[in-house]
Amino acid sequence: MTDDKVKRRLTTVLCADAQGYSRLMEADEAGTLETLRRYRAAIAGLVERHEGRIVNTWGDAVIAEFASVVEAVQCAVEIQQEISNRDSDPSHAHPMRFRIGINLGDVMVDGSDIYGDGVNIAARLQELAEPGGVVISGSVYDHVRNKLSLGFDCLGQRPMKNVASVTSYRVTTGGRTAGRDSFPVDESPAPQGPAVADALRIRDRHEPSTWMGFVSDWLAILPRPVRVALTVSCFLILINVFTGMHKVWFHWPVAALLFGVILRTVLGHRAASDSDGERRTSRE
């Protein structure tokens, strides 16, 4: 092995960037620089409290790394809360808000600096965050989703400049985006599968315009064989009603049809379970 071999490690990278920094500097250079210094000191204190370290600062950005994914996310939320509390001071004519991105990835180590896609993805994720918000990568989400009392909104795979797209999540606290105050948020829906998209469309209809709309929405979420069986059954019942109820006959074909659908569904689930079991056995 040679001495110049690149060292690598897996780490959690936090990237924080001040939103509208150039505009703030144009409005008040001295005041903006003083605010940035105070916020950097607060960020450094929170990073140290969560056993992280500041890797680099340039311009208005801060890069930090953490050995613990959970500590990194907790730190990010506390940073946004601390800055939000300070910005609530009426004396701040031009409040400064930060956007934060967090990624868990492999990085190259050069002295005290870190480089590579692990850092670049964190920087791109912060660009997806709204001012006062936190966006994390899918690798971070997998580690913290069951360990923190936070909410996570899936943003899907958003295109990011010069790096491969990754699934990202917006962090929320108590139904609100972490650190969010009154800033507009891009609420465009994340890419979803067909079944999820159908369910979301039905959920967003607060009140069907007619009973036919309600029935249509309800049928839309049922498996196709069940929908077909129910539709045919309704037609048989209507035929029996309009041809005269002096002789009721619809219950026999309807019962046979529903029994066939139930049997097919049970056998289908059993076959799927057996197939999954065989695949697990083959992998073992």
Summary of the structure (lengths in Angstrom):
residues: 284
radius of gyration: 27.7
end to end distance: 36.2
largest distance: 96.3
contacts: 814
relative contact order: 0.10
helix: 49%
strand: 21%
